Amino acid sequence: MARKNGKAVFIPFTIDGETVLAEIVRERKNFTEAEVVDIRELSPHRVTPGCPYFGQCGGCSYQHIEYEHQLAIKWRQVRDILQRIGKFADLPMRPIIPSPVAYHYRNRITVHAQDGVIGFFRRDSHRLIDIERCPIAANEVNRALAQLRSSRPRDGHYSLRADVSGHRVFSQANDVVANALLDLISQLVPPGQELLIDAYCGAGLFAKRLLDKFNRVIGIDWDRFAIQAAQGTATTKETYIAGNVETELTRALTVASPLCRGAASDSIAPIFQRETTTVIVDPPASGLAEKVRRVLVDVPPATLIYVSCNPPTLARDLLELQPKFKVESVTPLDMFPQTAEIEVAAHLRGVASAS
C-alpha cells in the first residue's frame, strides 16, 4: 500500500519496503488501485514464484514473497485489523502457527470448465485460465485434475478432493494446520467442563476431537448433510441439530430443556451452567449474526473460542462482545500459504469468571 494525496493506493505483487513505479488503473471512493510498471528497489524477501500462472490466476497473491515474511505480514495484518476495527490497544497476540509445507497443501480445489478451458478464474476477471497443475494443491488433487482434463468434461464446476471417499461437507483445506488448530483448541479448553456447544459445527470437526473433555456435546449447523455425517459416528454424548444457528444457539444457551432432535440418545437434556460451558463458534466469512452476538452477551459462557477466516468481521464481533468477555489470546494460523487468507483462533473468557 502507498498513498497519493492522503488516499490509499493498493499495488499488488509488491512487498513492503520496495520502491516501485506504478500506474493507477482504477479509482474507487476510498482507495485507488495501481499496477506495477517497474520495480526500482527490490525487497530482500522477494523470491521466484513457484507457479507459472502466478499473477494471472486469481488464487494466490503472495508467491513472490519468501514464506517467513508471509507469516510476518499475516501476523501484523491480524494485529492491525483488531486494533483498528476492534479498538484493542493491547492484544495478547500469540506467534503465528505456520504450515509445515508452503506448497502442495490443499486437499481440495474447485475448477471450472468452459469451452474446453479447465482451470481457475483470472485475476479481476470472469474469464478462465487453463490450468494443467496447481502447485498449492496436494498431489492426489492434481492427479484428479489430470483425470478430469483427459475426460473432456462438460461446462460446469468440479470439486476435486484428495479423499474421494469423504463426505461432501465443509472441512478445512489444509489437513496439517487443521490438526494444529484442533490441538490449540484442546489446550484452550479449561478442565472440568460439562457442556460444549459447537456452533457452525459442520461434520463435527471440533466436537468429536474434544469429546473426552465434556460430558455433553451439542453441535449446530444449517447444513443437514454435514449434520447427517456427524450423526453417523455420534456417541451417546452427542446431539447434532440441523437448523438455524442463531435460533438453536439461543435455545441451547437460554432454555434448560431436552434438546433431542437428531440426538444420538433418547434424552440428553443439558442444563446450562455458565462456569462449566464452552462455546465454539466457527462462522462463515460474514462473521456472527447480530442475534448470535446478542445472545452471547446476554448469556455469556465461561469460555468462548472464536475461529475466524476473516479478521475484519472477527474484530467487529469482538468489539461487540467486549463488555462481557476478556480476550485471553489471539492465535493466527496460516491455513493458506501463498495467499492473503488467514485463519485466527481467539480465546475469550467471561468477565464474571475472570480473577
PEJOTA-V887902 format. One record per helix or strand of 2 or more residues. SS is the DSSP state (helix for helix, strand for strand). FROM is the first residue (numbers start at 0). LEN is the number of residues. Records with the same first field share a line. If there is no record, write none. Layout:
SS=FROM-LEN + FROM-LEN
//
This chain:
strand=1-3 + 6-5 + 18-9 + 30-11 + 92-5 + 107-7 + 116-6 + 127-3 + 155-6 + 194-5 + 215-6 + 237-5 + 276-5 + 302-6 + 324-9 + 342-8
helix=66-20 + 138-12 + 174-14 + 204-5 + 210-3 + 223-9 + 244-10 + 273-3 + 289-9 + 310-11 + 350-3
//
